[in-house]
Amino acid sequence: MDFLGIIVIILTLILILAALFVIKTKDLVTAVVASAVVSLIASIYFYILQAPDVALTEAAIGVGLSTIIFMITIRKTRRDEE
């Protein structure tokens, strides 16, 4: 197996673990950060598949803008614990 194959397998494992973590975690901030990791790995996949324009768009929107919007929304809402 070549180096790129090993990288894809490692990224796939991290992607699956992060996606499961998003589903199972109770803390919203942690779920948003794990969701950003999923988007980042998807962006890396697109780059490996030689689609750099899609990779940049996924990185900008999926990792950057969506994470910021979710964090602002979580901060502005009231939590039940408080």
PDB file with SEQRES, HELIX, SHEET and CRYST1 records, atoms N, CA, C and O in Angstrom:
SEQRES   1 A   82  MET ASP PHE LEU GLY ILE ILE VAL ILE ILE LEU THR LEU          
SEQRES   2 A   82  ILE LEU ILE LEU ALA ALA LEU PHE VAL ILE LYS THR LYS          
SEQRES   3 A   82  ASP LEU VAL THR ALA VAL VAL ALA SER ALA VAL VAL SER          
SEQRES   4 A   82  LEU ILE ALA SER ILE TYR PHE TYR ILE LEU GLN ALA PRO          
SEQRES   5 A   82  ASP VAL ALA LEU THR GLU ALA ALA ILE GLY VAL GLY LEU          
SEQRES   6 A   82  SER THR ILE ILE PHE MET ILE THR ILE ARG LYS THR ARG          
SEQRES   7 A   82  ARG ASP GLU GLU                                              
HELIX    1 AA1 PHE A    3  LYS A   24  1                                  22    
HELIX    2 AA2 LEU A   28  ILE A   48  1                                  21    
HELIX    3 AA3 PRO A   52  THR A   57  1                                   6    
HELIX    4 AA4 GLU A   58  LEU A   65  3                                   8    
HELIX    5 AA5 SER A   66  LYS A   76  1                                  11    
CRYST1    1.000    1.000    1.000  90.00  90.00  90.00 P 1           1          
ATOM      1  N   MET A   1       0.849  -1.178   0.000  1.00  0.00           N  
ATOM      2  CA  MET A   1       0.000   0.000   0.000  1.00  0.00           C  
ATOM      3  C   MET A   1       0.895   1.242   0.000  1.00  0.00           C  
ATOM      4  O   MET A   1       1.887   1.303   0.727  1.00  0.00           O  
ATOM      5  N   ASP A   2       0.543   2.201  -0.801  1.00  0.00           N  
ATOM      6  CA  ASP A   2       1.354   3.398  -0.902  1.00  0.00           C  
ATOM      7  C   ASP A   2       1.014   4.391   0.206  1.00  0.00           C  
ATOM      8  O   ASP A   2       0.102   4.176   1.005  1.00  0.00           O  
ATOM      9  N   PHE A   3       1.768   5.470   0.229  1.00  0.00           N  
ATOM     10  CA  PHE A   3       1.628   6.476   1.282  1.00  0.00           C  
ATOM     11  C   PHE A   3       0.255   7.136   1.252  1.00  0.00           C  
ATOM     12  O   PHE A   3      -0.343   7.367   2.303  1.00  0.00           O  
ATOM     13  N   LEU A   4      -0.250   7.443   0.060  1.00  0.00           N  
ATOM     14  CA  LEU A   4      -1.551   8.087  -0.061  1.00  0.00           C  
ATOM     15  C   LEU A   4      -2.677   7.179   0.437  1.00  0.00           C  
ATOM     16  O   LEU A   4      -3.640   7.660   1.033  1.00  0.00           O  
ATOM     17  N   GLY A   5      -2.564   5.889   0.201  1.00  0.00           N  
ATOM     18  CA  GLY A   5      -3.559   4.940   0.698  1.00  0.00           C  
ATOM     19  C   GLY A   5      -3.610   4.910   2.212  1.00  0.00           C  
ATOM     20  O   GLY A   5      -4.687   4.828   2.802  1.00  0.00           O  
ATOM     21  N   ILE A   6      -2.452   4.977   2.839  1.00  0.00           N  
ATOM     22  CA  ILE A   6      -2.390   4.997   4.303  1.00  0.00           C  
ATOM     23  C   ILE A   6      -3.010   6.282   4.845  1.00  0.00           C  
ATOM     24  O   ILE A   6      -3.736   6.258   5.838  1.00  0.00           O  
ATOM     25  N   ILE A   7      -2.722   7.396   4.190  1.00  0.00           N  
ATOM     26  CA  ILE A   7      -3.292   8.675   4.611  1.00  0.00           C  
ATOM     27  C   ILE A   7      -4.818   8.646   4.499  1.00  0.00           C  
ATOM     28  O   ILE A   7      -5.515   9.127   5.391  1.00  0.00           O  
ATOM     29  N   VAL A   8      -5.330   8.089   3.417  1.00  0.00           N  
ATOM     30  CA  VAL A   8      -6.789   8.013   3.227  1.00  0.00           C  
ATOM     31  C   VAL A   8      -7.426   7.135   4.297  1.00  0.00           C  
ATOM     32  O   VAL A   8      -8.497   7.469   4.804  1.00  0.00           O  
ATOM     33  N   ILE A   9      -6.802   6.039   4.643  1.00  0.00           N  
ATOM     34  CA  ILE A   9      -7.339   5.160   5.694  1.00  0.00           C  
ATOM     35  C   ILE A   9      -7.352   5.876   7.044  1.00  0.00           C  
ATOM     36  O   ILE A   9      -8.332   5.781   7.783  1.00  0.00           O  
ATOM     37  N   ILE A  10      -6.282   6.586   7.368  1.00  0.00           N  
ATOM     38  CA  ILE A  10      -6.218   7.325   8.633  1.00  0.00           C  
ATOM     39  C   ILE A  10      -7.273   8.426   8.660  1.00  0.00           C  
ATOM     40  O   ILE A  10      -7.956   8.611   9.667  1.00  0.00           O  
ATOM     41  N   LEU A  11      -7.407   9.159   7.548  1.00  0.00           N  
ATOM     42  CA  LEU A  11      -8.421  10.212   7.486  1.00  0.00           C  
ATOM     43  C   LEU A  11      -9.834   9.644   7.605  1.00  0.00           C  
ATOM     44  O   LEU A  11     -10.701  10.254   8.231  1.00  0.00           O  
ATOM     45  N   THR A  12     -10.064   8.485   7.009  1.00  0.00           N  
ATOM     46  CA  THR A  12     -11.374   7.852   7.097  1.00  0.00           C  
ATOM     47  C   THR A  12     -11.705   7.468   8.534  1.00  0.00           C  
ATOM     48  O   THR A  12     -12.833   7.664   8.986  1.00  0.00           O  
ATOM     49  N   LEU A  13     -10.737   6.927   9.246  1.00  0.00           N  
ATOM     50  CA  LEU A  13     -10.962   6.569  10.649  1.00  0.00           C  
ATOM     51  C   LEU A  13     -11.249   7.801  11.498  1.00  0.00           C  
ATOM     52  O   LEU A  13     -12.148   7.786  12.339  1.00  0.00           O  
ATOM     53  N   ILE A  14     -10.480   8.874  11.276  1.00  0.00           N  
ATOM     54  CA  ILE A  14     -10.716  10.109  12.023  1.00  0.00           C  
ATOM     55  C   ILE A  14     -12.089  10.684  11.684  1.00  0.00           C  
ATOM     56  O   ILE A  14     -12.791  11.183  12.563  1.00  0.00           O  
ATOM     57  N   LEU A  15     -12.468  10.614  10.413  1.00  0.00           N  
ATOM     58  CA  LEU A  15     -13.773  11.121   9.977  1.00  0.00           C  
ATOM     59  C   LEU A  15     -14.912  10.364  10.656  1.00  0.00           C  
ATOM     60  O   LEU A  15     -15.865  10.972  11.143  1.00  0.00           O  
ATOM     61  N   ILE A  16     -14.812   9.061  10.686  1.00  0.00           N  
ATOM     62  CA  ILE A  16     -15.851   8.240  11.319  1.00  0.00           C  
ATOM     63  C   ILE A  16     -15.928   8.514  12.814  1.00  0.00           C  
ATOM     64  O   ILE A  16     -17.020   8.658  13.362  1.00  0.00           O  
ATOM     65  N   LEU A  17     -14.778   8.586  13.479  1.00  0.00           N  
ATOM     66  CA  LEU A  17     -14.764   8.865  14.920  1.00  0.00           C  
ATOM     67  C   LEU A  17     -15.328  10.246  15.230  1.00  0.00           C  
ATOM     68  O   LEU A  17     -16.085  10.406  16.187  1.00  0.00           O  
ATOM     69  N   ALA A  18     -14.964  11.244  14.428  1.00  0.00           N  
ATOM     70  CA  ALA A  18     -15.486  12.594  14.667  1.00  0.00           C  
ATOM     71  C   ALA A  18     -16.990  12.654  14.422  1.00  0.00           C  
ATOM     72  O   ALA A  18     -17.711  13.322  15.164  1.00  0.00           O  
ATOM     73  N   ALA A  19     -17.472  11.961  13.387  1.00  0.00           N  
ATOM     74  CA  ALA A  19     -18.909  11.949  13.118  1.00  0.00           C  
ATOM     75  C   ALA A  19     -19.673  11.256  14.245  1.00  0.00           C  
ATOM     76  O   ALA A  19     -20.738  11.725  14.647  1.00  0.00           O  
ATOM     77  N   LEU A  20     -19.148  10.161  14.750  1.00  0.00           N  
ATOM     78  CA  LEU A  20     -19.786   9.493  15.890  1.00  0.00           C  
ATOM     79  C   LEU A  20     -19.752  10.366  17.134  1.00  0.00           C  
ATOM     80  O   LEU A  20     -20.694  10.368  17.926  1.00  0.00           O  
ATOM     81  N   PHE A  21     -18.665  11.108  17.302  1.00  0.00           N  
ATOM     82  CA  PHE A  21     -18.545  12.013  18.444  1.00  0.00           C  
ATOM     83  C   PHE A  21     -19.575  13.134  18.361  1.00  0.00           C  
ATOM     84  O   PHE A  21     -20.130  13.543  19.381  1.00  0.00           O  
ATOM     85  N   VAL A  22     -19.832  13.631  17.157  1.00  0.00           N  
ATOM     86  CA  VAL A  22     -20.861  14.661  16.971  1.00  0.00           C  
ATOM     87  C   VAL A  22     -22.222  14.125  17.396  1.00  0.00           C  
ATOM     88  O   VAL A  22     -23.004  14.834  18.029  1.00  0.00           O  
ATOM     89  N   ILE A  23     -22.501  12.887  17.051  1.00  0.00           N  
ATOM     90  CA  ILE A  23     -23.802  12.303  17.365  1.00  0.00           C  
ATOM     91  C   ILE A  23     -23.947  12.021  18.859  1.00  0.00           C  
ATOM     92  O   ILE A  23     -25.015  12.250  19.427  1.00  0.00           O  
ATOM     93  N   LYS A  24     -22.894  11.531  19.500  1.00  0.00           N  
ATOM     94  CA  LYS A  24     -22.987  11.046  20.880  1.00  0.00           C  
ATOM     95  C   LYS A  24     -22.786  12.117  21.944  1.00  0.00           C  
ATOM     96  O   LYS A  24     -23.249  11.937  23.070  1.00  0.00           O  
ATOM     97  N   THR A  25     -22.115  13.219  21.637  1.00  0.00           N  
ATOM     98  CA  THR A  25     -21.796  14.187  22.680  1.00  0.00           C  
ATOM     99  C   THR A  25     -23.019  14.994  23.090  1.00  0.00           C  
ATOM    100  O   THR A  25     -23.918  15.228  22.282  1.00  0.00           O  
ATOM    101  N   LYS A  26     -23.049  15.413  24.339  1.00  0.00           N  
ATOM    102  CA  LYS A  26     -24.155  16.201  24.862  1.00  0.00           C  
ATOM    103  C   LYS A  26     -23.850  17.702  24.818  1.00  0.00           C  
ATOM    104  O   LYS A  26     -24.771  18.519  24.788  1.00  0.00           O  
ATOM    105  N   ASP A  27     -22.576  18.067  24.814  1.00  0.00           N  
ATOM    106  CA  ASP A  27     -22.177  19.471  24.808  1.00  0.00           C  
ATOM    107  C   ASP A  27     -22.213  20.014  23.384  1.00  0.00           C  
ATOM    108  O   ASP A  27     -21.614  19.440  22.475  1.00  0.00           O  
ATOM    109  N   LEU A  28     -22.915  21.116  23.200  1.00  0.00           N  
ATOM    110  CA  LEU A  28     -23.092  21.668  21.864  1.00  0.00           C  
ATOM    111  C   LEU A  28     -21.796  22.229  21.279  1.00  0.00           C  
ATOM    112  O   LEU A  28     -21.537  22.079  20.084  1.00  0.00           O  
ATOM    113  N   VAL A  29     -20.989  22.868  22.108  1.00  0.00           N  
ATOM    114  CA  VAL A  29     -19.735  23.437  21.611  1.00  0.00           C  
ATOM    115  C   VAL A  29     -18.810  22.327  21.128  1.00  0.00           C  
ATOM    116  O   VAL A  29     -18.165  22.463  20.088  1.00  0.00           O  
ATOM    117  N   THR A  30     -18.744  21.246  21.867  1.00  0.00           N  
ATOM    118  CA  THR A  30     -17.919  20.113  21.461  1.00  0.00           C  
ATOM    119  C   THR A  30     -18.432  19.506  20.166  1.00  0.00           C  
ATOM    120  O   THR A  30     -17.643  19.105  19.310  1.00  0.00           O  
ATOM    121  N   ALA A  31     -19.739  19.437  20.019  1.00  0.00           N  
ATOM    122  CA  ALA A  31     -20.324  18.901  18.788  1.00  0.00           C  
ATOM    123  C   ALA A  31     -20.004  19.791  17.592  1.00  0.00           C  
ATOM    124  O   ALA A  31     -19.747  19.286  16.499  1.00  0.00           O  
ATOM    125  N   VAL A  32     -20.015  21.096  17.784  1.00  0.00           N  
ATOM    126  CA  VAL A  32     -19.692  22.011  16.690  1.00  0.00           C  
ATOM    127  C   VAL A  32     -18.223  21.873  16.283  1.00  0.00           C  
ATOM    128  O   VAL A  32     -17.903  21.886  15.094  1.00  0.00           O  
ATOM    129  N   VAL A  33     -17.346  21.742  17.254  1.00  0.00           N  
ATOM    130  CA  VAL A  33     -15.920  21.572  16.940  1.00  0.00           C  
ATOM    131  C   VAL A  33     -15.692  20.248  16.214  1.00  0.00           C  
ATOM    132  O   VAL A  33     -14.927  20.198  15.251  1.00  0.00           O  
ATOM    133  N   ALA A  34     -16.338  19.192  16.658  1.00  0.00           N  
ATOM    134  CA  ALA A  34     -16.206  17.899  15.970  1.00  0.00           C  
ATOM    135  C   ALA A  34     -16.796  17.966  14.565  1.00  0.00           C  
ATOM    136  O   ALA A  34     -16.281  17.331  13.645  1.00  0.00           O  
ATOM    137  N   SER A  35     -17.865  18.726  14.395  1.00  0.00           N  
ATOM    138  CA  SER A  35     -18.439  18.918  13.064  1.00  0.00           C  
ATOM    139  C   SER A  35     -17.475  19.672  12.155  1.00  0.00           C  
ATOM    140  O   SER A  35     -17.394  19.387  10.961  1.00  0.00           O  
ATOM    141  N   ALA A  36     -16.753  20.620  12.710  1.00  0.00           N  
ATOM    142  CA  ALA A  36     -15.739  21.333  11.936  1.00  0.00           C  
ATOM    143  C   ALA A  36     -14.617  20.390  11.510  1.00  0.00           C  
ATOM    144  O   ALA A  36     -14.071  20.529  10.416  1.00  0.00           O  
ATOM    145  N   VAL A  37     -14.273  19.438  12.366  1.00  0.00           N  
ATOM    146  CA  VAL A  37     -13.259  18.442  12.009  1.00  0.00           C  
ATOM    147  C   VAL A  37     -13.739  17.584  10.845  1.00  0.00           C  
ATOM    148  O   VAL A  37     -12.970  17.280   9.933  1.00  0.00           O  
ATOM    149  N   VAL A  38     -15.014  17.194  10.877  1.00  0.00           N  
ATOM    150  CA  VAL A  38     -15.581  16.419   9.769  1.00  0.00           C  
ATOM    151  C   VAL A  38     -15.496  17.205   8.466  1.00  0.00           C  
ATOM    152  O   VAL A  38     -15.124  16.652   7.431  1.00  0.00           O  
ATOM    153  N   SER A  39     -15.836  18.487   8.509  1.00  0.00           N  
ATOM    154  CA  SER A  39     -15.760  19.324   7.309  1.00  0.00           C  
ATOM    155  C   SER A  39     -14.324  19.503   6.837  1.00  0.00           C  
ATOM    156  O   SER A  39     -14.061  19.530   5.635  1.00  0.00           O  
ATOM    157  N   LEU A  40     -13.403  19.626   7.772  1.00  0.00           N  
ATOM    158  CA  LEU A  40     -11.996  19.769   7.403  1.00  0.00           C  
ATOM    159  C   LEU A  40     -11.475  18.520   6.707  1.00  0.00           C  
ATOM    160  O   LEU A  40     -10.748  18.618   5.718  1.00  0.00           O  
ATOM    161  N   ILE A  41     -11.834  17.365   7.206  1.00  0.00           N  
ATOM    162  CA  ILE A  41     -11.390  16.124   6.579  1.00  0.00           C  
ATOM    163  C   ILE A  41     -12.043  15.952   5.214  1.00  0.00           C  
ATOM    164  O   ILE A  41     -11.407  15.459   4.283  1.00  0.00           O  
ATOM    165  N   ALA A  42     -13.298  16.352   5.086  1.00  0.00           N  
ATOM    166  CA  ALA A  42     -13.946  16.324   3.773  1.00  0.00           C  
ATOM    167  C   ALA A  42     -13.215  17.240   2.799  1.00  0.00           C  
ATOM    168  O   ALA A  42     -13.061  16.913   1.622  1.00  0.00           O  
ATOM    169  N   SER A  43     -12.775  18.370   3.291  1.00  0.00           N  
ATOM    170  CA  SER A  43     -12.004  19.292   2.459  1.00  0.00           C  
ATOM    171  C   SER A  43     -10.687  18.662   2.015  1.00  0.00           C  
ATOM    172  O   SER A  43     -10.275  18.834   0.867  1.00  0.00           O  
ATOM    173  N   ILE A  44     -10.037  17.950   2.895  1.00  0.00           N  
ATOM    174  CA  ILE A  44      -8.788  17.265   2.537  1.00  0.00           C  
ATOM    175  C   ILE A  44      -9.052  16.175   1.503  1.00  0.00           C  
ATOM    176  O   ILE A  44      -8.261  15.984   0.580  1.00  0.00           O  
ATOM    177  N   TYR A  45     -10.168  15.461   1.661  1.00  0.00           N  
ATOM    178  CA  TYR A  45     -10.547  14.453   0.659  1.00  0.00           C  
ATOM    179  C   TYR A  45     -10.729  15.079  -0.722  1.00  0.00           C  
ATOM    180  O   TYR A  45     -10.252  14.541  -1.720  1.00  0.00           O  
ATOM    181  N   PHE A  46     -11.417  16.211  -0.773  1.00  0.00           N  
ATOM    182  CA  PHE A  46     -11.614  16.871  -2.061  1.00  0.00           C  
ATOM    183  C   PHE A  46     -10.284  17.287  -2.678  1.00  0.00           C  
ATOM    184  O   PHE A  46     -10.114  17.213  -3.895  1.00  0.00           O  
ATOM    185  N   TYR A  47      -9.350  17.721  -1.854  1.00  0.00           N  
ATOM    186  CA  TYR A  47      -8.036  18.101  -2.373  1.00  0.00           C  
ATOM    187  C   TYR A  47      -7.284  16.880  -2.911  1.00  0.00           C  
ATOM    188  O   TYR A  47      -6.625  16.954  -3.948  1.00  0.00           O  
ATOM    189  N   ILE A  48      -7.390  15.762  -2.198  1.00  0.00           N  
ATOM    190  CA  ILE A  48      -6.752  14.524  -2.658  1.00  0.00           C  
ATOM    191  C   ILE A  48      -7.365  14.074  -3.983  1.00  0.00           C  
ATOM    192  O   ILE A  48      -6.667  13.534  -4.842  1.00  0.00           O  
ATOM    193  N   LEU A  49      -8.667  14.297  -4.147  1.00  0.00           N  
ATOM    194  CA  LEU A  49      -9.357  13.918  -5.378  1.00  0.00           C  
ATOM    195  C   LEU A  49      -9.157  14.944  -6.499  1.00  0.00           C  
ATOM    196  O   LEU A  49      -9.843  14.893  -7.520  1.00  0.00           O  
ATOM    197  N   GLN A  50      -8.229  15.864  -6.308  1.00  0.00           N  
ATOM    198  CA  GLN A  50      -7.850  16.881  -7.284  1.00  0.00           C  
ATOM    199  C   GLN A  50      -8.996  17.812  -7.636  1.00  0.00           C  
ATOM    200  O   GLN A  50      -9.220  18.134  -8.803  1.00  0.00           O  
ATOM    201  N   ALA A  51      -9.717  18.239  -6.611  1.00  0.00           N  
ATOM    202  CA  ALA A  51     -10.760  19.245  -6.764  1.00  0.00           C  
ATOM    203  C   ALA A  51     -10.471  20.384  -5.779  1.00  0.00           C  
ATOM    204  O   ALA A  51     -11.184  20.548  -4.790  1.00  0.00           O  
ATOM    205  N   PRO A  52      -9.415  21.173  -6.054  1.00  0.00           N  
ATOM    206  CA  PRO A  52      -9.014  22.193  -5.076  1.00  0.00           C  
ATOM    207  C   PRO A  52     -10.044  23.301  -4.891  1.00  0.00           C  
ATOM    208  O   PRO A  52     -10.130  23.878  -3.807  1.00  0.00           O  
ATOM    209  N   ASP A  53     -10.832  23.612  -5.929  1.00  0.00           N  
ATOM    210  CA  ASP A  53     -11.857  24.638  -5.777  1.00  0.00           C  
ATOM    211  C   ASP A  53     -12.956  24.193  -4.809  1.00  0.00           C  
ATOM    212  O   ASP A  53     -13.432  24.987  -3.997  1.00  0.00           O  
ATOM    213  N   VAL A  54     -13.349  22.942  -4.898  1.00  0.00           N  
ATOM    214  CA  VAL A  54     -14.346  22.402  -3.975  1.00  0.00           C  
ATOM    215  C   VAL A  54     -13.758  22.296  -2.569  1.00  0.00           C  
ATOM    216  O   VAL A  54     -14.453  22.537  -1.583  1.00  0.00           O  
ATOM    217  N   ALA A  55     -12.486  21.936  -2.481  1.00  0.00           N  
ATOM    218  CA  ALA A  55     -11.820  21.840  -1.177  1.00  0.00           C  
ATOM    219  C   ALA A  55     -11.769  23.196  -0.488  1.00  0.00           C  
ATOM    220  O   ALA A  55     -12.023  23.291   0.712  1.00  0.00           O  
ATOM    221  N   LEU A  56     -11.443  24.242  -1.235  1.00  0.00           N  
ATOM    222  CA  LEU A  56     -11.401  25.580  -0.645  1.00  0.00           C  
ATOM    223  C   LEU A  56     -12.791  26.051  -0.220  1.00  0.00           C  
ATOM    224  O   LEU A  56     -12.948  26.686   0.823  1.00  0.00           O  
ATOM    225  N   THR A  57     -13.785  25.738  -1.029  1.00  0.00           N  
ATOM    226  CA  THR A  57     -15.146  26.125  -0.673  1.00  0.00           C  
ATOM    227  C   THR A  57     -15.610  25.390   0.576  1.00  0.00           C  
ATOM    228  O   THR A  57     -16.216  25.993   1.462  1.00  0.00           O  
ATOM    229  N   GLU A  58     -15.333  24.108   0.654  1.00  0.00           N  
ATOM    230  CA  GLU A  58     -15.710  23.323   1.842  1.00  0.00           C  
ATOM    231  C   GLU A  58     -14.980  23.834   3.078  1.00  0.00           C  
ATOM    232  O   GLU A  58     -15.564  23.907   4.159  1.00  0.00           O  
ATOM    233  N   ALA A  59     -13.719  24.186   2.925  1.00  0.00           N  
ATOM    234  CA  ALA A  59     -12.961  24.701   4.060  1.00  0.00           C  
ATOM    235  C   ALA A  59     -13.511  26.052   4.510  1.00  0.00           C  
ATOM    236  O   ALA A  59     -13.648  26.304   5.707  1.00  0.00           O  
ATOM    237  N   ALA A  60     -13.821  26.908   3.561  1.00  0.00           N  
ATOM    238  CA  ALA A  60     -14.306  28.246   3.923  1.00  0.00           C  
ATOM    239  C   ALA A  60     -15.697  28.208   4.524  1.00  0.00           C  
ATOM    240  O   ALA A  60     -15.954  28.854   5.540  1.00  0.00           O  
ATOM    241  N   ILE A  61     -16.593  27.459   3.907  1.00  0.00           N  
ATOM    242  CA  ILE A  61     -17.974  27.432   4.371  1.00  0.00           C  
ATOM    243  C   ILE A  61     -18.161  26.419   5.502  1.00  0.00           C  
ATOM    244  O   ILE A  61     -18.697  26.753   6.559  1.00  0.00           O  
ATOM    245  N   GLY A  62     -17.717  25.183   5.273  1.00  0.00           N  
ATOM    246  CA  GLY A  62     -17.944  24.124   6.254  1.00  0.00           C  
ATOM    247  C   GLY A  62     -17.182  24.310   7.544  1.00  0.00           C  
ATOM    248  O   GLY A  62     -17.737  24.156   8.632  1.00  0.00           O  
ATOM    249  N   VAL A  63     -15.907  24.641   7.423  1.00  0.00           N  
ATOM    250  CA  VAL A  63     -15.085  24.786   8.623  1.00  0.00           C  
ATOM    251  C   VAL A  63     -15.204  26.188   9.194  1.00  0.00           C  
ATOM    252  O   VAL A  63     -15.370  26.361  10.401  1.00  0.00           O  
ATOM    253  N   GLY A  64     -15.119  27.180   8.335  1.00  0.00           N  
ATOM    254  CA  GLY A  64     -15.073  28.550   8.820  1.00  0.00           C  
ATOM    255  C   GLY A  64     -16.417  29.153   9.157  1.00  0.00           C  
ATOM    256  O   GLY A  64     -16.732  29.370  10.327  1.00  0.00           O  
ATOM    257  N   LEU A  65     -17.202  29.422   8.146  1.00  0.00           N  
ATOM    258  CA  LEU A  65     -18.433  30.183   8.335  1.00  0.00           C  
ATOM    259  C   LEU A  65     -19.465  29.439   9.181  1.00  0.00           C  
ATOM    260  O   LEU A  65     -20.053  30.028  10.088  1.00  0.00           O  
ATOM    261  N   SER A  66     -19.690  28.173   8.902  1.00  0.00           N  
ATOM    262  CA  SER A  66     -20.693  27.410   9.666  1.00  0.00           C  
ATOM    263  C   SER A  66     -20.313  27.309  11.137  1.00  0.00           C  
ATOM    264  O   SER A  66     -21.169  27.440  12.011  1.00  0.00           O  
ATOM    265  N   THR A  67     -19.048  27.079  11.411  1.00  0.00           N  
ATOM    266  CA  THR A  67     -18.599  26.972  12.800  1.00  0.00           C  
ATOM    267  C   THR A  67     -18.798  28.286  13.530  1.00  0.00           C  
ATOM    268  O   THR A  67     -19.254  28.299  14.673  1.00  0.00           O  
ATOM    269  N   ILE A  68     -18.463  29.391  12.883  1.00  0.00           N  
ATOM    270  CA  ILE A  68     -18.642  30.704  13.508  1.00  0.00           C  
ATOM    271  C   ILE A  68     -20.122  30.980  13.776  1.00  0.00           C  
ATOM    272  O   ILE A  68     -20.481  31.456  14.853  1.00  0.00           O  
ATOM    273  N   ILE A  69     -20.979  30.681  12.800  1.00  0.00           N  
ATOM    274  CA  ILE A  69     -22.410  30.922  12.984  1.00  0.00           C  
ATOM    275  C   ILE A  69     -22.973  30.057  14.118  1.00  0.00           C  
ATOM    276  O   ILE A  69     -23.752  30.540  14.938  1.00  0.00           O  
ATOM    277  N   PHE A  70     -22.581  28.788  14.163  1.00  0.00           N  
ATOM    278  CA  PHE A  70     -23.051  27.916  15.246  1.00  0.00           C  
ATOM    279  C   PHE A  70     -22.556  28.399  16.607  1.00  0.00           C  
ATOM    280  O   PHE A  70     -23.312  28.382  17.578  1.00  0.00           O  
ATOM    281  N   MET A  71     -21.308  28.824  16.690  1.00  0.00           N  
ATOM    282  CA  MET A  71     -20.762  29.287  17.972  1.00  0.00           C  
ATOM    283  C   MET A  71     -21.466  30.559  18.446  1.00  0.00           C  
ATOM    284  O   MET A  71     -21.768  30.698  19.631  1.00  0.00           O  
ATOM    285  N   ILE A  72     -21.723  31.478  17.526  1.00  0.00           N  
ATOM    286  CA  ILE A  72     -22.442  32.702  17.904  1.00  0.00           C  
ATOM    287  C   ILE A  72     -23.856  32.357  18.369  1.00  0.00           C  
ATOM    288  O   ILE A  72     -24.342  32.914  19.353  1.00  0.00           O  
ATOM    289  N   THR A  73     -24.511  31.444  17.666  1.00  0.00           N  
ATOM    290  CA  THR A  73     -25.866  31.042  18.039  1.00  0.00           C  
ATOM    291  C   THR A  73     -25.890  30.373  19.404  1.00  0.00           C  
ATOM    292  O   THR A  73     -26.772  30.655  20.215  1.00  0.00           O  
ATOM    293  N   ILE A  74     -24.941  29.496  19.668  1.00  0.00           N  
ATOM    294  CA  ILE A  74     -24.883  28.820  20.971  1.00  0.00           C  
ATOM    295  C   ILE A  74     -24.632  29.828  22.076  1.00  0.00           C  
ATOM    296  O   ILE A  74     -25.217  29.732  23.155  1.00  0.00           O  
ATOM    297  N   ARG A  75     -23.759  30.798  21.812  1.00  0.00           N  
ATOM    298  CA  ARG A  75     -23.451  31.796  22.833  1.00  0.00           C  
ATOM    299  C   ARG A  75     -24.648  32.700  23.127  1.00  0.00           C  
ATOM    300  O   ARG A  75     -24.829  33.145  24.261  1.00  0.00           O  
ATOM    301  N   LYS A  76     -25.463  32.971  22.111  1.00  0.00           N  
ATOM    302  CA  LYS A  76     -26.602  33.871  22.287  1.00  0.00           C  
ATOM    303  C   LYS A  76     -27.815  33.186  22.917  1.00  0.00           C  
ATOM    304  O   LYS A  76     -28.709  33.863  23.425  1.00  0.00           O  
ATOM    305  N   THR A  77     -27.856  31.854  22.889  1.00  0.00           N  
ATOM    306  CA  THR A  77     -29.001  31.166  23.481  1.00  0.00           C  
ATOM    307  C   THR A  77     -28.758  30.892  24.953  1.00  0.00           C  
ATOM    308  O   THR A  77     -27.617  30.831  25.412  1.00  0.00           O  
ATOM    309  N   ARG A  78     -29.856  30.729  25.688  1.00  0.00           N  
ATOM    310  CA  ARG A  78     -29.766  30.447  27.116  1.00  0.00           C  
ATOM    311  C   ARG A  78     -29.708  28.951  27.318  1.00  0.00           C  
ATOM    312  O   ARG A  78     -30.436  28.201  26.667  1.00  0.00           O  
ATOM    313  N   ARG A  79     -28.842  28.513  28.220  1.00  0.00           N  
ATOM    314  CA  ARG A  79     -28.739  27.088  28.516  1.00  0.00           C  
ATOM    315  C   ARG A  79     -29.607  26.767  29.726  1.00  0.00           C  
ATOM    316  O   ARG A  79     -29.836  27.620  30.584  1.00  0.00           O  
ATOM    317  N   ASP A  80     -30.082  25.542  29.784  1.00  0.00           N  
ATOM    318  CA  ASP A  80     -30.936  25.122  30.898  1.00  0.00           C  
ATOM    319  C   ASP A  80     -30.181  24.998  32.206  1.00  0.00           C  
ATOM    320  O   ASP A  80     -30.765  25.156  33.278  1.00  0.00           O  
ATOM    321  N   GLU A  81     -28.869  24.713  32.128  1.00  0.00           N  
ATOM    322  CA  GLU A  81     -28.093  24.521  33.329  1.00  0.00           C  
ATOM    323  C   GLU A  81     -27.901  25.825  34.115  1.00  0.00           C  
ATOM    324  O   GLU A  81     -27.721  25.802  35.332  1.00  0.00           O  
ATOM    325  N   GLU A  82     -27.941  26.943  33.415  1.00  0.00           N  
ATOM    326  CA  GLU A  82     -27.644  28.227  34.062  1.00  0.00           C  
ATOM    327  C   GLU A  82     -28.841  28.821  34.724  1.00  0.00           C  
ATOM    328  O   GLU A  82     -28.751  29.899  35.311  1.00  0.00           O  
TER     329      GLU A  82                                                      
END                                                                             
